[in-house]
Amino acid sequence: MNIDGRSFAAGQAFLLSTKTWWTRVLYPVVRERYGKDDVLYQYFCWLERHLQRFKYSGRYGLQPYHAQDRARLEKSLETSRAELQDAMEYPEYYTRIDIHQHPGGVWSDPIAGLVYERGARSTTPLSGQRHRDLHERLTAAALEKCPAPQRVLDMGCGFGKSTRPFYEALGHGKVEGIDLSAPCLRLAAREAADAARFRQADAAHTDYPDASFDLVTSTMLLHEMPPAVVEKTLAESARLLKKGGKMVHLDFLPADDDFSRLIHFGHGRRNNEPFMEPLARMDLAALLERLGLRNIEIRPFEEADGTLAPGYKFWRFPWALISAERW
């Protein structure tokens, strides 16, 4: 059945408005009644799981809407300069689950990058039209730690949303992005034109020489990996840094209280992100120290004005900035 643009927009707007209600109205009540109202918590969980499912796979979902225009969308990516491997071997953990409830994952369908990009616009509903702010804030934080880097690597760059503020700030030829997903890389490279280089590679073991970069970053990458791969990826980050270079990884680490962990770990299960909880249980500071890094810092990250203010009561991801220096 054909889905016209108006119906698609209306369906997605309804889901977004419901997710906003879930974020602003339902979540504070769930927190207030924690330990007293299991039925309300179950309703909260049900909505979280199925709003995401409807967003991607429902009657007016992202996947069926984009799939009906497949020929045109695939053609729009033909001029992309992404550097892809002919026979990419994907890790088993990456392919065995449809992460984010994205049908087929972000790697198996040529238009998956376009679907993912559209879906990412409503991941944090309170951001509204400011959904780029998070990445611009990360770029500012990273460049504060590593001013004027000559070479930057963005690990797990996806469709390039996290990479764009770096190449816009630093100019052409200084920024590279790597990812496993060919569909995402095609979109990233198309949008960047010649401003940045995008390559298909596994962040846990790249083919770059030692000490290739002044700054290595990632955004929402580590929680999508099992602990052993997180260790390899951070070790690879350290290997790739020049002396005095910095790594800055933005991810999720919940506060150390029962309610925060219940909500965050439950989100991982409901949204097909099984490694959120294992990441939160890792001693990342000790790991970075074992890798021989210094100036290690792990701190909460304010993704929008006021989100770390005392008394902030709406649902949000527990953003954390993980940084260290090679010496």
C-alpha positions as CSV (number, residue, x, y, z in Angstrom):
1,M,0.0,0.0,0.0
2,N,1.4,3.4,-1.0
3,I,2.2,5.9,1.8
4,D,1.8,9.5,0.7
5,G,4.1,12.1,2.2
6,R,1.3,13.9,4.1
7,S,0.2,10.7,5.8
8,F,3.8,9.7,6.7
9,A,4.5,13.1,8.2
10,A,1.3,13.0,10.2
11,G,2.0,9.5,11.5
12,Q,5.5,10.4,12.5
13,A,4.4,13.6,14.1
14,F,1.9,11.7,16.2
15,L,4.6,9.3,17.4
16,L,6.9,12.1,18.2
17,S,4.2,14.0,20.2
18,T,3.5,10.8,22.1
19,K,7.2,10.3,22.8
20,T,7.4,13.9,24.0
21,W,4.5,13.2,26.4
22,W,6.3,10.0,27.6
23,T,9.4,12.1,28.2
24,R,7.9,15.2,29.9
25,V,4.8,13.9,31.6
26,L,4.9,10.2,32.1
27,Y,8.6,9.8,33.1
28,P,8.5,12.3,36.1
29,V,5.4,10.4,37.5
30,V,7.2,7.0,37.1
31,R,10.1,8.4,39.0
32,E,7.9,9.9,41.7
33,R,6.1,6.5,42.1
34,Y,9.2,4.3,41.9
35,G,8.7,1.3,44.0
36,K,5.0,2.0,44.5
37,D,3.3,1.6,41.0
38,D,4.5,-1.3,38.9
39,V,1.6,-1.0,36.5
40,L,2.6,2.5,35.5
41,Y,6.2,1.5,35.0
42,Q,5.0,-1.4,32.8
43,Y,3.0,1.1,30.7
44,F,6.1,3.3,30.5
45,C,8.1,0.4,29.2
46,W,5.5,-0.7,26.7
47,L,5.3,2.7,25.2
48,E,9.1,3.0,24.9
49,R,9.3,-0.3,23.1
50,H,6.4,0.1,20.8
51,L,6.8,3.8,19.9
52,Q,10.2,2.9,18.5
53,R,8.8,-0.1,16.7
54,F,6.0,2.0,15.1
55,K,8.5,4.7,14.2
56,Y,10.5,2.2,12.1
57,S,8.1,-0.5,11.1
58,G,4.6,0.7,11.6
59,R,2.0,1.5,9.0
60,Y,3.6,4.9,8.5
61,G,7.0,3.8,9.5
62,L,10.4,5.0,8.2
63,Q,11.3,1.7,6.6
64,P,8.1,1.1,4.5
65,Y,7.9,4.8,3.5
66,H,11.5,4.9,2.3
67,A,11.4,1.5,0.7
68,Q,8.6,2.5,-1.7
69,D,11.1,5.1,-3.2
70,R,14.0,2.7,-3.2
71,A,15.2,3.1,-6.8
72,R,15.5,6.9,-6.5
73,L,17.1,6.8,-3.1
74,E,19.7,4.2,-4.1
75,K,20.5,6.3,-7.2
76,S,21.0,9.4,-5.1
77,L,23.9,7.6,-3.4
78,E,25.7,6.5,-6.5
79,T,28.1,9.6,-6.6
80,S,29.2,9.0,-3.0
81,R,33.0,8.8,-2.5
82,A,32.9,6.5,0.4
83,E,35.8,4.1,0.5
84,L,34.2,0.7,0.9
85,Q,35.7,-2.8,1.2
86,D,34.7,-5.4,-1.4
87,A,34.1,-8.2,1.1
88,M,33.6,-6.6,4.5
89,E,33.5,-9.1,7.3
90,Y,31.1,-7.9,9.9
91,P,31.5,-8.9,13.6
92,E,28.9,-11.3,14.8
93,Y,27.7,-9.0,17.6
94,Y,27.0,-6.3,15.0
95,T,24.8,-8.4,12.7
96,R,22.9,-10.7,15.1
97,I,20.4,-8.1,16.4
98,D,18.4,-5.2,14.8
99,I,19.9,-2.5,16.9
100,H,17.5,0.4,17.7
101,Q,14.8,-1.9,16.3
102,H,16.0,-0.7,12.9
103,P,14.8,-3.5,10.5
104,G,17.8,-5.4,9.2
105,G,20.2,-3.2,11.2
106,V,21.9,-0.2,9.7
107,W,24.2,-2.3,7.5
108,S,22.1,-4.7,5.4
109,D,19.9,-2.5,3.2
110,P,21.4,0.0,0.7
111,I,19.0,2.7,2.0
112,A,19.5,2.0,5.7
113,G,21.7,5.1,6.1
114,L,18.8,7.3,4.8
115,V,16.3,5.6,7.1
116,Y,18.7,5.9,10.1
117,E,19.3,9.6,9.4
118,R,15.6,10.3,9.4
119,G,15.0,8.3,12.5
120,A,17.9,10.0,14.4
121,R,16.0,13.4,14.1
122,S,13.6,12.3,16.8
123,T,15.8,10.2,19.1
124,T,15.9,13.0,21.7
125,P,12.4,14.5,21.4
126,L,13.1,17.6,23.6
127,S,15.8,18.7,21.2
128,G,13.1,19.7,18.6
129,Q,14.9,21.4,15.7
130,R,18.1,21.6,17.7
131,H,19.1,18.0,17.2
132,R,22.6,19.0,15.9
133,D,23.4,20.8,19.2
134,L,24.7,17.6,20.8
135,H,27.3,17.1,18.2
136,E,28.3,20.8,18.1
137,R,28.7,20.7,21.8
138,L,30.9,17.6,21.6
139,T,33.0,19.2,18.9
140,A,33.5,22.3,21.1
141,A,34.4,20.1,24.1
142,A,36.9,18.0,22.0
143,L,38.5,21.1,20.5
144,E,38.9,22.7,23.9
145,K,40.9,19.6,24.9
146,C,42.8,19.4,21.6
147,P,42.9,22.9,19.9
148,A,43.8,23.0,16.2
149,P,44.3,19.3,15.5
150,Q,45.8,18.5,12.1
151,R,44.2,15.1,11.8
152,V,41.0,13.9,13.4
153,L,39.4,10.4,13.3
154,D,35.7,9.9,14.1
155,M,35.1,6.3,15.0
156,G,31.7,4.9,14.4
157,C,30.8,8.0,12.4
158,G,27.5,6.5,11.1
159,F,25.9,8.8,8.5
160,G,28.3,11.6,9.3
161,K,26.2,13.6,11.8
162,S,29.0,13.5,14.4
163,T,31.7,14.2,11.9
164,R,30.2,17.2,10.2
165,P,30.9,19.8,13.0
166,F,34.5,18.8,13.0
167,Y,35.1,19.3,9.3
168,E,33.0,22.5,9.3
169,A,35.2,23.8,12.1
170,L,38.6,22.6,10.9
171,G,38.3,22.8,7.1
172,H,38.9,20.3,4.3
173,G,41.3,17.4,4.5
174,K,41.8,17.1,8.3
175,V,38.9,14.8,9.3
176,E,38.2,11.1,8.6
177,G,35.3,9.0,9.6
178,I,35.1,5.2,9.8
179,D,32.2,2.9,10.3
180,L,31.1,-0.7,9.6
181,S,28.0,0.3,7.7
182,A,28.4,0.9,4.0
183,P,24.9,2.5,3.6
184,C,25.7,5.0,6.3
185,L,29.1,5.8,4.9
186,R,27.6,6.4,1.4
187,L,25.3,9.0,2.9
188,A,28.1,10.6,5.0
189,A,30.4,10.9,2.1
190,R,27.7,12.2,-0.2
191,E,26.9,15.0,2.2
192,A,30.5,15.9,2.9
193,A,31.6,15.9,-0.7
194,D,35.4,16.4,-0.5
195,A,35.4,18.0,3.0
196,A,36.1,14.8,4.8
197,R,37.2,11.2,4.0
198,F,34.9,8.3,4.9
199,R,36.2,4.7,5.0
200,Q,34.7,1.3,5.9
201,A,36.6,-0.1,8.8
202,D,36.2,-1.7,12.2
203,A,37.1,0.7,15.0
204,A,38.6,-2.2,17.0
205,H,41.3,-2.8,14.5
206,T,42.0,-0.3,11.8
207,D,44.7,-0.2,9.2
208,Y,46.2,3.2,10.1
209,P,49.8,3.4,11.2
210,D,50.7,4.2,14.8
211,A,50.4,7.8,15.9
212,S,48.3,8.9,12.9
213,F,45.9,11.3,14.6
214,D,45.9,14.2,17.0
215,L,42.3,13.6,18.1
216,V,40.2,10.4,18.1
217,T,36.5,10.7,18.9
218,S,33.3,8.6,18.9
219,T,29.7,9.4,19.6
220,M,27.3,6.7,20.9
221,L,29.7,3.9,19.8
222,L,31.0,2.2,22.9
223,H,27.6,1.1,24.2
224,E,27.0,-0.8,21.0
225,M,30.0,-3.1,21.6
226,P,30.5,-6.0,24.0
227,P,33.1,-5.3,26.7
228,A,36.0,-7.1,24.9
229,V,35.5,-5.0,21.8
230,V,35.2,-1.8,23.9
231,E,38.7,-2.7,25.3
232,K,40.1,-3.3,21.8
233,T,38.5,0.0,20.5
234,L,40.0,2.1,23.3
235,A,43.3,0.4,22.8
236,E,43.1,1.2,19.1
237,S,42.3,4.8,19.9
238,A,45.4,5.0,22.1
239,R,47.6,3.4,19.4
240,L,46.4,5.8,16.8
241,L,47.1,8.9,18.9
242,K,50.3,11.0,18.5
243,K,52.2,11.9,21.6
244,G,50.1,14.5,23.4
245,G,47.1,13.5,21.3
246,K,43.6,13.3,22.9
247,M,40.7,10.8,22.7
248,V,37.2,12.1,23.4
249,H,34.4,9.5,23.5
250,L,30.8,10.5,24.1
251,D,28.5,7.8,25.4
252,F,26.0,6.7,28.1
253,L,26.9,6.0,31.8
254,P,24.0,6.2,34.2
255,A,24.1,7.6,37.7
256,D,24.9,5.0,40.4
257,D,21.4,4.7,41.9
258,D,18.8,2.0,41.5
259,F,16.2,4.1,39.6
260,S,18.7,5.5,37.0
261,R,20.1,2.1,36.3
262,L,16.6,0.5,36.1
263,I,15.6,3.0,33.4
264,H,18.8,2.9,31.5
265,F,19.4,-0.8,31.5
266,G,15.7,-1.3,30.7
267,H,16.0,1.0,27.7
268,G,18.9,-1.1,26.4
269,R,16.7,-4.2,26.5
270,R,13.6,-2.5,25.0
271,N,15.6,-0.8,22.2
272,N,17.7,-3.8,21.2
273,E,20.9,-2.4,22.7
274,P,22.2,-5.3,24.8
275,F,25.6,-3.8,25.6
276,M,24.4,-0.7,27.4
277,E,24.5,-2.4,30.8
278,P,27.8,-4.1,30.3
279,L,29.4,-0.8,29.4
280,A,28.1,0.9,32.5
281,R,29.6,-1.9,34.6
282,M,33.1,-1.5,33.1
283,D,35.8,0.3,35.0
284,L,36.7,2.6,32.1
285,A,39.1,4.8,34.1
286,A,41.1,1.8,35.1
287,L,41.1,0.5,31.6
288,L,42.4,3.8,30.2
289,E,45.1,3.9,32.9
290,R,46.2,0.4,31.9
291,L,46.6,1.6,28.4
292,G,49.1,4.1,29.6
293,L,47.0,7.2,29.2
294,R,47.0,10.2,31.4
295,N,44.7,13.1,32.2
296,I,41.8,10.7,32.3
297,E,38.4,12.3,32.8
298,I,34.9,10.8,32.9
299,R,32.2,13.3,33.6
300,P,28.5,14.0,32.9
301,F,27.9,15.8,29.6
302,E,25.3,18.5,29.2
303,E,23.7,17.9,25.8
304,A,21.4,20.9,26.0
305,D,21.1,23.9,28.3
306,G,19.9,23.0,31.8
307,T,19.9,19.2,31.5
308,L,22.4,18.8,34.3
309,A,20.7,21.4,36.5
310,P,19.5,20.3,40.0
311,G,15.9,19.4,39.8
312,Y,15.8,18.6,36.1
313,K,13.0,16.1,35.9
314,F,12.5,14.9,32.3
315,W,13.8,11.8,30.7
316,R,17.2,12.0,29.0
317,F,20.1,9.8,28.1
318,P,22.8,9.8,30.8
319,W,25.4,11.4,28.5
320,A,29.0,11.1,29.7
321,L,32.3,12.4,28.2
322,I,35.2,10.0,28.4
323,S,38.6,11.6,27.6
324,A,42.3,10.9,28.0
325,E,45.7,11.9,26.6
326,R,48.5,9.9,25.2
327,W,52.0,10.7,26.5
